[in-house]
Amino acid sequence: MIAHMNETKELLVLEAPDFSLYMKGVPYDERYESLKQYRMKAGLEKETMMFRFDAPEWESIELYDVEKDQLASVQGKELAPIFFENRVYQLVITPKTDRELHFYHEHPGIREAISYVGKKPHQILMGNLQFMNEVGLTTFSIYSGHEQLLEVTFEIFPSKLNYKDDYLRLLDEVNEEIYNLAFHFIKKTFLGASTTLSDKPSPTEFFRLVEHYFPSFCRAIDRIEVQPHHELVTSYERVRADRIKRLDQKGRNYLRKNPQLFYEARNGIPMGDRSFLPEKGLNVKKSLSFDTVENRFVKWMMERLVYQLMDLKKRVMRPSGLYDVPVDEVLIGRIDRKLFQLKSYLKKPFWKRMGPIRKSVLNMVMQMKPGYRDTFRMYLIINRGLALQGELLKMSVKDVATLYEYWTYLKVGQILRKKYEAVDQSVLQVRQGQLFVDLVQNKRAKQVFRHPQTKEKITLSFQKRTGNLPTVPQKPDIMLEIEKKGKTYSYDYIFDAKYRIDFSREDPGPLEEDINTMHRYRDAHVVKQGGPYERFAFGAYVLFPWQDEDNYEKHPFYQSINKVNIGGLPFLPGSFKLVERLIDRLVESNPEELQEEGILPQGSISYWESQLDEKVLVGSVKTANDYLQFKRGRYFEIQANRLKGAWQKATYLALYVTQEAASQTGAENGIQFYGEIIDVEIMNQSGGESSVRLFVDRWGTLEGTIRPVGYGIQHYMLTTKQILMQAKELPELFMTLGEELKLWRMLRRLTTKVHTELDESYVDRAQKIQAYQIGHDAVVLDREAQEIQVLHGEEVRQRLPLELLERQPSRVFKMIRGEIFR
């Protein structure tokens, strides 16, 4: 809520011999409705700000004391924060002498905001200081000519975050996630060190890291010695012509440049009307060499560690010039043992023959090959020498809005990485032997994950620019693209970081205009695939900096997520439960469940059509003669008295070739051919019986033959085209009820090796599905007990209410997956 003007206070008053300085503003942030409310909170939290000044001459200086509601002396007292981001502070500097005063701040916008008012010699400096999304320390100075009369440094606090609990943790988590990504680039590892960004760790930190990683470093070197990287080296030796076994381009060029080596011979190389042979030439010699750039780099790493350990030993033996401090002999012994082991390696003939390194190496051998990958990874950890560059680490850490934007992307990636396999990423790039951070708005950074059981692909993009839209291109902060088995398109969800909160309500949340932006994002992301435009963004969510997740669940913009898939979610370090829950639900849900949540998104038309899917009549072909006639004549014939039910609704025909017919014709046993029915004829046969012929325009071929796996079709059966296209085994065509189909699709996301067991060996005579078998496990849909049972052998491990399959299918999916893959 906007502060009342009567709560504007004098925040800083400074008297110096040459001038007076005044700063006025509201001494609390927008989270609080009044100064009284902030005063109570500040008294409880006891948070203090940093303030310092430097002046060669000064008379008095006072800062506003929130608890006492008055100006108080700066010296010897810690005061509550009174300067906040996105606030305007009025600054007035009144001269007391004829000296000309100048205001300076490193930021040009702030520097230019302070200007002269009035005429000489009574000019005053006046203007408004506005610190947008900048948080941390800021400094301004007052000069007269080149003489500095005053320098003031004070701390600006975030208005939407708790400085200690949220802002500093944002910084730490961004640093930690970047290092985790960097080391995962080689191989994912746990970082036991601090997250301080430094090219040179402290001696204490260095030795702690050496102690922890040195045994692994040595094991990696041992592995390299057993299986070293090598290369074929080509060398040349000058020999007599009769000893030349192989002549390459270099050897031929050598002979061309040395014509004096040739002599005239009867059976030589014809040149004009004469012939010649060489006396000598260059013979090619191939040999194995271990003196590669990778081995040189490993040797350089060992030499570098020796140098660092020796330097550390000198420091321990003479600590900071304090000669009376006793030397820690135990520590010296631990350092000496490591030095001895490293020097022993370097004395071996294998390493002694290696030449010097001329450049750092970061190729596929160093990244992927066992031994090399591990030594390089551990050396990086010990030295913290990653060249992490790019806009992310060039940005001022004061810019909390940008920091929040980057943190949201990295944190969502971290949430995904906890449960799903990281496959690829472009956040970190390799350039000239160094790792670079690429999280900039003019490039697309993305991370790719894979579901460990379903193998479905999950892509998390940052600042993905979507062009070729009917209106204007869009570029949301985060795009989550989830692929699902059996679907040719992905399910896309937009997350947009907004570093602002609506404090005008009793229950703070995202601003309405930010929710409107989410509507725009979702409506704008459309695609045309042979029909009307369809949305491919299924949901859009604002991420905003708020801590109270439990109470926020009652907020209208949270409840709207379940209704229209648009809303807001609080997201801060320690407050990401709701975001994590949403992502987990989106990734684990079946495509049908996600499709039902959407409002006319991409795939809706095909989804509706699938609900009224075309029927397929699958006819049994029993003899080789029938098979040849049906294939050539493009039809299937069956006795009319065998046709029952809704066979007339069939729009497609498929052939089931029995084992007998397959063995005589060389065709595959099962269902391979299908086609669209174009005509039906009634054929009169002798004896008064009649048959029905169903004609197709042409025979198409399924991607894979549907195998009988111990089952068969006695005469014919009906199924749907969608099931026919997805089925791998014959009993899968039996499924007609919604629960059976939903459960089968759920299990097929986990594995393609789902065997459907029926109560009859002929599918067209079966009455029910007895179980879905996955190895030694089985999933049973028991309609009498109204439950789903998960069995391992004969043991029932889990019982789930059948109604849960309709209300919370993603929960059923996770519980079944937990039992089968535990």
C-alpha positions in Angstrom: 0.0 0.0 0.0 1.3 3.5 -0.8 2.5 5.3 2.3 0.7 8.4 3.5 2.5 11.6 3.0 2.4 12.4 6.7 4.6 9.4 7.4 7.5 11.0 5.4 10.3 11.6 7.9 13.7 13.2 7.9 16.0 10.2 7.6 19.5 11.8 7.6 20.7 15.2 8.8 24.3 16.1 8.5 26.0 19.4 9.5 29.4 20.3 8.1 31.3 23.6 8.1 30.6 24.1 4.4 27.1 22.7 4.0 24.0 21.0 5.5 22.6 17.8 4.1 19.1 16.5 4.5 17.4 13.3 3.3 13.7 12.7 3.6 11.5 9.7 2.8 9.3 6.9 4.1 11.3 4.8 6.5 9.6 1.5 5.8 8.9 -0.7 2.8 5.6 -1.5 1.1 5.0 -4.8 3.0 3.8 -2.7 6.0 0.7 -0.5 6.0 2.0 1.9 8.5 5.1 3.1 10.3 3.6 1.7 13.5 3.3 -1.8 12.0 6.9 -1.6 10.8 8.1 -0.4 14.2 6.6 -3.5 15.9 8.1 -5.8 13.3 11.5 -4.1 13.5 11.5 -4.4 17.3 10.9 -8.2 17.0 13.4 -8.9 14.2 16.2 -6.6 15.4 17.6 -6.4 11.9 20.2 -3.6 11.5 21.6 -1.7 8.6 25.1 -0.7 7.8 25.8 3.0 7.7 29.2 4.7 7.5 30.5 8.2 6.6 33.8 9.8 6.0 34.3 13.6 6.3 37.5 15.6 7.1 35.4 18.0 9.0 31.8 17.6 10.4 29.8 19.0 13.2 26.9 16.6 13.7 25.2 13.6 12.0 21.9 12.0 12.9 19.8 9.1 11.4 16.2 8.3 11.9 15.6 5.8 14.8 12.5 3.7 14.0 11.9 2.6 17.5 12.1 6.1 19.0 10.5 7.8 16.0 13.1 10.6 16.0 16.5 11.5 14.8 19.4 9.9 16.8 23.2 10.1 16.8 24.8 7.6 14.4 27.8 6.9 16.6 27.8 3.9 18.8 24.3 2.7 17.9 22.8 0.0 15.5 19.7 1.2 13.8 16.9 -0.6 12.0 16.8 -0.4 8.1 15.2 2.8 6.8 16.3 2.7 3.1 14.5 0.4 0.7 14.5 -0.4 -3.0 11.8 1.2 -5.3 11.5 4.2 -2.9 12.1 7.8 -3.6 14.3 9.8 -1.2 14.5 13.6 -1.4 18.1 15.0 -1.0 18.8 18.6 -0.2 22.4 20.1 0.2 22.5 23.7 1.3 25.8 25.5 1.2 27.1 27.6 4.1 30.0 29.2 2.3 30.9 30.4 -1.2 32.5 27.1 -2.1 31.0 25.4 -5.1 29.6 21.9 -4.3 29.3 18.9 -6.5 27.3 15.7 -6.0 28.8 12.3 -7.3 27.3 8.8 -7.5 28.7 6.0 -9.7 25.3 5.4 -11.3 24.8 8.1 -14.0 21.0 8.2 -13.5 21.3 8.9 -9.8 24.1 11.4 -10.4 22.1 13.4 -12.9 19.0 13.4 -10.7 20.7 15.9 -8.3 21.0 19.3 -9.8 21.5 23.0 -8.9 18.5 25.1 -7.8 18.7 28.9 -7.5 21.3 31.5 -8.4 24.9 31.9 -7.2 26.1 32.3 -4.5 23.0 30.8 -2.9 22.6 27.7 -5.1 21.5 24.5 -3.5 21.8 20.9 -4.7 18.5 19.2 -4.8 16.9 16.1 -6.3 15.4 12.7 -5.7 17.3 9.5 -5.1 15.5 6.4 -6.4 17.0 3.0 -6.0 15.0 0.8 -8.4 15.6 -2.9 -7.9 19.1 -2.3 -6.4 19.9 -3.9 -3.1 23.0 -3.7 -1.0 25.5 -0.9 -0.3 25.5 2.4 -2.2 27.8 5.3 -1.9 27.5 9.0 -2.8 30.0 11.9 -2.3 30.1 15.7 -2.0 33.1 17.5 -3.7 34.3 21.0 -3.9 36.6 21.0 -6.9 38.8 17.9 -6.4 38.5 17.9 -2.7 36.1 15.3 -1.2 34.1 16.9 1.7 31.9 13.9 2.4 31.4 10.2 1.5 28.3 8.4 2.7 27.7 4.7 2.4 24.5 3.1 3.5 22.6 -0.2 2.9 19.5 -0.5 0.8 17.2 -3.4 1.8 14.8 -5.3 -0.5 11.1 -4.4 -0.1 9.7 -7.8 -1.0 12.2 -10.1 0.6 13.6 -10.7 4.0 17.2 -9.5 3.6 18.8 -12.2 5.8 16.6 -15.1 5.0 15.8 -14.6 1.3 18.1 -12.2 -0.5 21.4 -13.7 0.8 20.0 -17.2 0.2 19.1 -16.2 -3.4 22.8 -15.3 -3.9 24.0 -18.5 -2.3 21.7 -20.7 -4.3 22.5 -19.1 -7.6 26.2 -19.6 -6.9 25.7 -23.1 -5.8 23.5 -24.1 -8.7 25.9 -22.6 -11.2 28.8 -24.7 -9.7 26.6 -27.8 -9.6 25.8 -27.3 -13.3 29.4 -26.7 -14.1 30.6 -29.9 -12.4 27.6 -31.9 -13.8 28.9 -30.8 -17.2 31.7 -33.3 -16.6 29.9 -35.5 -14.1 27.4 -34.7 -11.5 28.9 -34.4 -8.0 28.2 -33.0 -4.6 29.9 -29.8 -3.7 31.2 -29.9 -0.1 32.9 -26.5 -0.4 31.6 -23.1 0.2 29.8 -21.2 -2.7 32.1 -18.2 -2.6 33.0 -17.2 -6.1 36.8 -17.0 -6.1 39.5 -18.1 -8.5 41.8 -18.7 -5.5 40.5 -20.5 -2.4 41.9 -19.7 1.0 44.7 -22.0 2.3 42.3 -23.5 4.8 39.7 -24.3 2.3 42.3 -25.6 -0.2 43.7 -28.1 2.2 40.3 -29.2 3.4 39.4 -29.9 -0.2 42.7 -31.7 -0.9 42.2 -33.9 2.2 38.8 -34.9 0.9 39.5 -35.5 -2.7 43.2 -36.6 -2.8 42.5 -40.4 -2.5 40.1 -40.2 -5.4 42.5 -38.1 -7.4 45.2 -40.7 -6.9 42.9 -43.6 -7.9 42.0 -41.7 -11.1 45.7 -41.3 -11.9 46.3 -45.1 -11.3 43.4 -45.8 -13.7 45.0 -43.5 -16.3 48.3 -45.4 -16.0 46.5 -48.7 -16.6 44.6 -47.4 -19.6 46.3 -44.2 -20.9 45.0 -42.2 -23.8 47.3 -42.6 -26.8 47.5 -41.5 -30.4 49.3 -42.7 -33.6 52.2 -40.5 -34.4 53.6 -40.4 -38.0 57.4 -40.1 -38.4 59.7 -40.2 -41.4 63.1 -41.6 -41.9 65.4 -41.2 -44.9 66.2 -44.6 -46.4 67.4 -46.3 -49.6 64.7 -46.4 -52.3 64.4 -50.2 -52.0 63.5 -49.9 -48.3 60.5 -47.6 -48.9 57.4 -49.5 -47.9 54.9 -46.7 -48.1 55.0 -43.4 -49.8 52.5 -40.7 -48.7 52.0 -37.1 -49.9 54.9 -35.8 -47.9 57.3 -38.4 -49.4 56.2 -37.5 -52.9 56.7 -33.8 -52.3 60.2 -34.6 -50.9 61.1 -36.4 -54.2 59.7 -33.6 -56.3 61.8 -31.0 -54.5 65.0 -33.1 -54.7 65.5 -34.1 -58.4 69.2 -34.8 -57.7 68.2 -38.0 -55.9 67.0 -39.6 -59.2 69.3 -41.7 -61.5 68.5 -43.1 -65.0 67.4 -46.7 -65.0 65.9 -49.1 -67.5 62.7 -50.1 -65.6 62.2 -46.7 -63.9 59.5 -44.0 -64.0 59.1 -42.9 -67.6 59.9 -39.2 -68.1 59.8 -38.3 -71.8 61.9 -40.8 -73.7 63.9 -41.8 -70.6 63.1 -43.5 -67.3 64.4 -42.8 -63.7 64.5 -44.2 -60.2 65.2 -42.4 -56.9 68.3 -43.4 -54.8 66.7 -42.4 -51.5 63.4 -41.2 -50.1 61.2 -40.8 -47.0 59.7 -43.9 -45.5 56.5 -43.5 -43.4 56.6 -44.9 -39.9 53.6 -45.1 -37.6 54.0 -45.5 -33.8 52.0 -45.3 -30.6 52.6 -42.2 -28.5 51.4 -41.5 -25.0 52.8 -37.9 -25.1 49.3 -36.5 -25.8 47.9 -33.1 -24.7 45.5 -34.9 -22.3 48.4 -36.7 -20.6 50.5 -33.5 -20.5 47.5 -31.8 -18.9 47.2 -34.4 -16.2 50.9 -34.1 -15.5 50.5 -30.3 -15.3 47.7 -30.8 -12.8 50.0 -32.9 -10.6 52.8 -30.5 -10.8 50.5 -27.6 -10.0 49.2 -29.5 -6.9 52.9 -30.1 -5.8 53.6 -26.4 -6.1 50.5 -25.5 -4.1 51.2 -28.0 -1.4 54.8 -26.8 -1.0 53.5 -23.2 -0.7 51.0 -24.3 1.9 53.8 -26.1 3.8 55.9 -22.9 3.9 52.9 -21.0 5.3 52.3 -23.6 8.0 56.0 -23.6 9.0 56.1 -19.8 9.2 52.6 -18.6 9.9 52.1 -14.8 9.2 55.5 -13.9 10.7 54.6 -15.1 14.2 57.8 -16.9 15.0 56.8 -17.9 18.5 53.9 -20.0 17.3 54.8 -23.7 17.4 54.8 -25.6 14.1 52.0 -28.1 13.7 54.1 -31.3 13.0 51.0 -33.5 12.4 49.8 -31.1 9.6 53.3 -31.0 8.1 53.3 -34.8 8.0 50.0 -34.9 6.2 51.2 -32.4 3.6 54.5 -34.3 3.2 52.7 -37.6 2.5 50.7 -36.1 -0.2 53.8 -34.4 -1.7 55.7 -37.7 -1.6 52.9 -39.5 -3.5 52.6 -36.9 -6.2 56.4 -36.7 -6.7 56.5 -40.5 -6.9 54.0 -40.4 -9.8 56.1 -37.7 -11.5 59.2 -39.8 -11.2 57.7 -42.7 -13.1 59.0 -43.1 -16.7 55.5 -42.8 -18.1 55.1 -39.3 -16.7 58.7 -38.2 -17.2 58.5 -38.6 -20.9 55.5 -36.1 -21.1 56.3 -32.7 -22.6 55.2 -29.3 -21.2 51.6 -28.2 -21.5 51.0 -25.1 -23.7 47.3 -24.6 -23.2 44.4 -25.9 -21.0 42.4 -28.7 -22.5 38.7 -29.4 -22.3 37.9 -31.9 -25.0 35.8 -35.0 -25.0 38.6 -37.2 -23.5 38.8 -34.9 -20.5 35.1 -34.8 -20.2 34.1 -38.4 -20.7 37.0 -40.9 -20.5 37.3 -42.6 -17.1 40.3 -41.4 -15.1 40.8 -38.2 -17.1 37.2 -37.0 -16.3 37.7 -37.7 -12.6 41.1 -36.0 -12.3 39.9 -32.9 -14.0 36.7 -32.7 -12.0 38.5 -33.1 -8.7 41.2 -30.6 -9.7 38.5 -28.0 -10.5 36.9 -28.6 -7.1 40.1 -28.3 -5.3 41.1 -25.1 -7.0 37.7 -23.6 -7.7 39.2 -22.3 -10.9 36.1 -22.4 -13.2 36.0 -19.4 -15.5 32.3 -18.7 -14.9 31.5 -15.7 -17.0 28.6 -14.3 -18.9 25.8 -11.9 -18.0 24.7 -13.9 -15.0 28.0 -13.3 -13.1 28.7 -9.9 -14.7 25.5 -8.5 -13.4 25.5 -6.3 -10.3 24.5 -8.4 -7.3 22.5 -5.3 -6.3 19.9 -5.9 -9.1 17.6 -8.1 -7.1 14.9 -8.3 -9.8 17.4 -9.8 -12.3 18.8 -12.0 -9.6 15.3 -13.3 -8.8 14.6 -13.9 -12.5 17.8 -16.1 -12.8 17.2 -17.8 -9.5 13.7 -18.9 -10.5 15.0 -20.6 -13.7 18.0 -22.3 -11.9 15.8 -23.4 -9.0 13.1 -25.0 -11.3 16.0 -26.8 -13.0 17.2 -28.0 -9.6 13.8 -29.3 -8.7 13.6 -31.3 -11.9 17.2 -32.6 -11.4 16.3 -34.1 -8.1 13.9 -36.6 -9.6 14.7 -36.8 -13.3 17.8 -37.7 -15.3 19.7 -34.7 -16.6 20.5 -35.4 -20.3 21.8 -32.1 -21.8 22.1 -28.4 -21.0 23.2 -25.2 -22.8 23.4 -23.0 -19.7 27.1 -23.8 -19.6 29.2 -23.6 -22.8 32.8 -24.5 -23.7 34.8 -21.7 -25.3 38.5 -21.9 -25.8 39.0 -24.4 -23.0 36.9 -22.7 -20.4 33.4 -23.1 -19.1 31.1 -20.1 -19.6 27.7 -19.4 -18.2 25.2 -18.4 -20.9 22.1 -17.1 -19.2 21.5 -14.0 -21.3 18.4 -12.7 -22.9 19.6 -12.7 -26.5 20.4 -16.4 -26.3 18.4 -19.5 -25.5 19.6 -21.5 -22.5 17.9 -24.8 -21.9 18.2 -28.0 -19.8 16.9 -31.3 -20.9 15.8 -34.1 -18.6 14.4 -37.6 -19.0 11.9 -39.5 -16.8 13.8 -42.5 -15.3 10.9 -44.9 -15.9 8.8 -43.6 -18.8 11.9 -42.1 -20.7 9.7 -39.1 -21.6 11.7 -36.0 -22.4 11.4 -32.8 -20.3 12.8 -29.5 -21.6 13.3 -26.4 -19.4 14.0 -23.3 -21.5 15.1 -19.8 -20.4 13.9 -16.7 -22.4 12.7 -18.9 -25.3 11.6 -16.7 -28.1 8.7 -18.0 -29.9 8.3 -16.5 -33.4 6.0 -17.3 -36.4 3.0 -16.4 -34.3 -0.1 -14.7 -35.9 0.4 -11.6 -33.8 3.8 -10.8 -32.1 6.7 -13.0 -30.9 6.6 -13.9 -27.2 9.5 -14.5 -24.8 8.5 -15.7 -21.3 11.1 -16.3 -18.6 10.7 -20.1 -18.4 9.1 -22.6 -20.7 8.5 -26.2 -19.4 7.9 -28.6 -22.3 6.8 -32.1 -21.3 6.6 -34.9 -23.9 4.3 -37.8 -23.4 4.3 -41.3 -24.9 1.9 -41.7 -27.8 1.7 -38.0 -28.5 3.4 -36.1 -31.3 3.4 -32.8 -29.5 4.6 -31.6 -26.1 2.6 -30.1 -23.3 4.0 -26.7 -22.7 3.8 -24.6 -19.5 4.9 -21.0 -18.9 6.5 -19.7 -15.7 7.2 -16.0 -15.5 9.2 -14.4 -12.6 7.7 -11.1 -11.4 9.6 -9.4 -8.6 6.6 -7.5 -7.3 3.7 -8.2 -4.9 0.2 -6.7 -4.6 0.1 -5.5 -1.0 -3.2 -3.7 -1.4 -5.2 -6.9 -0.5 -5.4 -8.5 2.9 -3.9 -11.6 1.4 -0.8 -10.5 -0.7 -0.3 -12.1 -4.1 0.7 -11.3 -7.7 -0.5 -8.2 -9.4 -3.6 -8.5 -11.6 -1.7 -7.1 -14.5 0.8 -9.9 -14.2 -2.0 -12.5 -14.2 -3.3 -10.7 -17.4 0.1 -11.2 -18.9 -0.2 -14.9 -18.3 -3.5 -14.9 -20.2 -1.7 -13.1 -23.0 1.2 -15.6 -23.1 -1.1 -18.6 -23.2 -3.4 -17.1 -25.8 -0.5 -16.0 -28.0 1.2 -19.4 -28.2 -0.7 -21.1 -30.9 0.1 -23.5 -33.8 -1.7 -24.5 -37.0 -1.5 -28.1 -38.1 -3.8 -28.6 -41.0 -6.8 -27.1 -39.3 -7.8 -24.2 -37.0 -5.2 -22.6 -34.7 -4.7 -24.5 -31.4 -3.0 -23.4 -28.2 0.2 -25.3 -27.4 0.7 -23.6 -24.0 -1.5 -25.5 -21.5 -0.9 -23.3 -18.5 0.9 -20.1 -17.4 1.9 -19.1 -13.9 3.4 -16.0 -12.2 6.3 -16.7 -9.7 6.5 -14.0 -7.1 8.6 -13.5 -3.9 6.3 -14.5 -1.0 6.9 -16.8 2.0 3.5 -17.7 3.4 2.7 -20.7 1.3 0.1 -22.3 3.7 -2.2 -19.3 3.8 -1.7 -18.6 0.1 -3.4 -21.8 -0.9 -6.7 -19.9 -0.1 -5.8 -17.1 -2.5 -8.0 -16.8 -5.6 -5.0 -16.7 -7.9 -3.9 -20.1 -6.5 -7.3 -21.7 -6.8 -7.6 -20.4 -10.4 -4.8 -22.8 -11.3 -7.1 -25.8 -10.8 -9.9 -24.1 -12.7 -8.2 -22.5 -15.8 -4.5 -23.4 -15.4 -3.5 -19.7 -14.9 -2.5 -18.2 -11.6 0.4 -17.3 -9.3 2.7 -19.2 -7.0 5.0 -18.0 -4.2 8.6 -18.9 -4.9 11.5 -18.2 -2.6 14.4 -20.1 -0.9 12.5 -22.2 1.6 9.2 -21.5 0.0 8.9 -23.6 -3.1 6.6 -26.4 -2.0 3.7 -25.3 -4.2 5.9 -25.0 -7.3 7.5 -28.4 -6.7 4.1 -30.0 -6.2 2.8 -28.5 -9.5 5.8 -29.5 -11.5 5.6 -33.0 -10.1 1.9 -33.3 -11.0 2.5 -32.0 -14.6 5.4 -34.4 -15.3 3.7 -37.5 -13.7 0.2 -37.0 -15.1 -1.1 -39.0 -18.1 -1.6 -37.0 -21.3 -5.4 -37.6 -21.1 -5.4 -35.9 -17.6 -3.4 -32.9 -18.9 -5.6 -32.7 -22.0 -8.8 -32.5 -19.9 -7.3 -29.6 -17.9 -6.6 -27.4 -20.9 -9.0 -24.9 -22.5 -8.9 -25.7 -26.2 -5.1 -26.3 -26.3 -3.2 -28.0 -29.0 -4.4 -31.6 -29.7 -8.0 -30.9 -28.5 -9.5 -31.8 -31.8 -7.6 -35.0 -32.1 -8.4 -35.8 -28.5 -12.2 -35.3 -29.1 -11.9 -37.5 -32.2 -10.2 -40.2 -30.1 -13.2 -40.2 -27.8 -15.3 -41.2 -30.8 -12.6 -43.2 -32.4 -13.2 -45.1 -35.6 -14.0 -48.8 -35.1 -11.8 -51.5 -36.6 -13.0 -55.0 -37.5 -10.2 -57.5 -37.0 -10.8 -60.6 -39.0 -9.1 -64.0 -38.5 -7.3 -65.4 -41.6 -7.1 -69.2 -41.0 -5.7 -70.6 -44.3 -2.9 -69.8 -46.8 -5.5 -69.6 -49.6 -7.7 -67.1 -47.7 -4.6 -65.0 -46.9 -3.6 -64.8 -50.6 -7.1 -64.1 -51.8 -7.7 -61.4 -49.2 -4.4 -59.7 -49.8 -4.7 -59.6 -53.6 -8.4 -58.8 -53.7 -8.2 -56.2 -50.9 -11.1 -57.7 -48.9 -12.0 -59.9 -46.0 -14.9 -62.4 -46.1 -16.8 -63.9 -43.1 -20.1 -65.9 -42.8 -22.9 -63.5 -42.1 -24.3 -65.5 -39.2 -21.1 -64.9 -37.3 -21.4 -61.1 -37.4 -23.1 -59.7 -34.3 -23.4 -56.4 -32.5 -22.1 -53.1 -34.0 -19.9 -54.6 -36.8 -21.6 -52.2 -39.3 -20.0 -49.2 -37.4 -16.5 -50.4 -38.4 -14.7 -48.0 -40.7 -11.4 -49.9 -40.9 -10.5 -53.5 -41.5 -7.4 -55.4 -40.1 -6.2 -58.9 -40.8 -5.2 -61.3 -38.0 -3.0 -64.0 -39.7 -3.1 -67.3 -37.7 -0.1 -69.4 -37.1 -1.2 -72.0 -39.7 -1.7 -69.4 -42.4 1.6 -67.7 -41.5 3.6 -70.9 -41.7 2.3 -71.7 -45.2 2.7 -68.3 -46.7 5.8 -66.8 -44.9 3.6 -63.9 -43.5 4.0 -62.8 -39.9 1.8 -64.4 -37.3 -0.4 -61.5 -35.9 -1.8 -58.3 -37.2 0.2 -56.4 -39.7 -2.1 -55.1 -42.4 -5.1 -52.8 -42.2 -7.1 -50.5 -44.5 -10.1 -48.2 -44.7 -13.4 -49.9 -45.6 -14.8 -48.6 -48.9 -17.5 -51.1 -49.7 -19.5 -54.0 -48.2 -21.1 -56.8 -50.3 -23.4 -59.7 -49.3 -22.4 -62.9 -51.1 -24.9 -65.8 -51.6 -23.3 -69.2 -51.2 -24.6 -72.7 -51.9 -26.9 -74.2 -49.3 -28.7 -70.9 -48.7 -25.9 -69.4 -46.5 -24.6 -66.0 -47.2 -21.3 -64.2 -46.4 -20.2 -60.7 -46.1 -17.2 -59.1 -47.9 -15.6 -56.0 -46.6 -13.4 -54.2 -49.2 -10.6 -51.7 -48.5 -9.0 -49.2 -50.9 -5.5 -50.5 -50.1 -3.6 -52.3 -47.4 -1.5 -50.2 -45.0 1.2 -51.6 -42.7 1.4 -51.1 -39.0 4.7 -49.8 -37.6 5.1 -53.2 -35.7 3.2 -56.4 -36.0 0.8 -57.0 -33.1 1.9 -60.4 -31.7 -0.6 -63.0 -30.5 1.6 -64.0 -27.4 -0.5 -67.2 -26.8 -3.8 -65.7 -27.7 -5.8 -65.8 -30.9 -9.0 -64.6 -32.7 -11.6 -67.3 -33.5 -13.6 -65.3 -36.0 -13.4 -61.5 -35.6 -13.4 -58.8 -33.0 -13.9 -55.0 -32.8 -11.4 -52.5 -31.5 -10.6 -48.9 -32.1 -8.1 -47.4 -34.5 -6.2 -45.6 -31.7 -5.7 -48.9 -29.8 -4.7 -50.7 -33.0 -2.0 -48.1 -33.6 -0.6 -48.3 -30.0 -1.0 -52.0 -29.3 2.0 -54.4 -29.3 0.2 -57.6 -28.3 -3.1 -59.1 -29.3 -4.9 -59.1 -25.9 -4.5 -55.3 -25.7 -7.2 -55.0 -28.4 -9.7 -56.3 -25.9 -9.9 -53.1 -23.9 -13.2 -51.4 -24.2 -13.9 -49.8 -20.8 -12.4 -46.4 -19.8 -10.7 -47.6 -16.6 -9.0 -50.5 -18.4 -7.8 -48.2 -21.1 -6.6 -45.5 -18.7 -4.7 -48.0 -16.5 -3.2 -49.7 -19.6 -1.9 -46.3 -21.0 -0.6 -45.5 -17.5 1.4 -48.7 -17.4 2.6 -48.3 -21.0 4.2 -45.0 -20.0 6.3 -47.0 -17.6 7.3 -49.8 -19.9 6.3 -51.3 -23.3 6.6 -54.8 -21.7 3.0 -54.8 -20.4 1.4 -58.2 -21.0 -2.4 -58.2 -20.8 -3.9 -61.5 -19.4 -7.4 -62.4 -20.4 -9.8 -65.1 -19.1 -9.9 -66.8 -22.5 -7.3 -67.7 -25.1 -9.5 -66.4 -27.9 -9.8 -62.6 -27.6 -13.2 -62.4 -29.2 -14.6 -64.8 -26.6 -13.0 -63.2 -23.5 -15.1 -61.5 -20.9 -12.6 -59.6 -18.8 -8.9 -58.6 -18.2 -7.5 -60.7 -15.4 -4.2 -58.7 -14.9 -1.6 -56.5 -16.5 1.7 -58.4 -16.1 5.0 -56.6 -15.8 7.8 -59.1 -15.2 7.1 -60.6 -11.7 4.6 -57.9 -10.9 1.0 -57.6 -11.8 -1.7 -54.9 -11.7 -5.3 -56.1 -11.2 -8.4 -54.1 -11.7 -10.9 -55.8 -9.3 -14.4 -54.4 -10.1 -16.1 -56.4 -7.3 -13.9 -54.9 -4.6 -13.7 -51.5 -6.5 -10.0 -51.4 -6.2 -6.7 -51.7 -8.0 -4.3 -54.2 -6.7 -0.5 -54.3 -7.2 1.0 -57.7 -6.7 4.5 -59.1 -6.6 4.2 -62.8 -7.3 1.2 -63.8 -5.1 1.8 -61.0 -2.5 -0.6 -58.0 -2.7 1.7 -55.0 -2.0 -0.7 -52.1 -2.6 -4.5 -51.6 -2.8 -5.8 -48.4 -4.3 -9.5 -47.3 -4.5 -10.8 -47.5 -8.1 -12.3 -44.0 -7.8 -8.8 -42.6 -7.4 -8.1 -43.5 -11.0 -10.7 -41.0 -12.0 -10.0 -38.3 -9.4 -6.2 -38.4 -9.0 -4.7 -40.5 -11.8 -1.2 -39.0 -11.3 -1.2 -40.2 -7.7 -2.2 -43.7 -8.9 0.7 -43.6 -11.5 3.2 -42.6 -8.8 2.1 -45.3 -6.3 2.1 -48.1 -8.9 5.5 -46.9 -10.2 6.9 -46.9 -6.6 5.8 -50.5 -6.1 7.0 -51.9 -9.4 10.4 -50.0 -9.6 11.3 -50.0 -5.9 
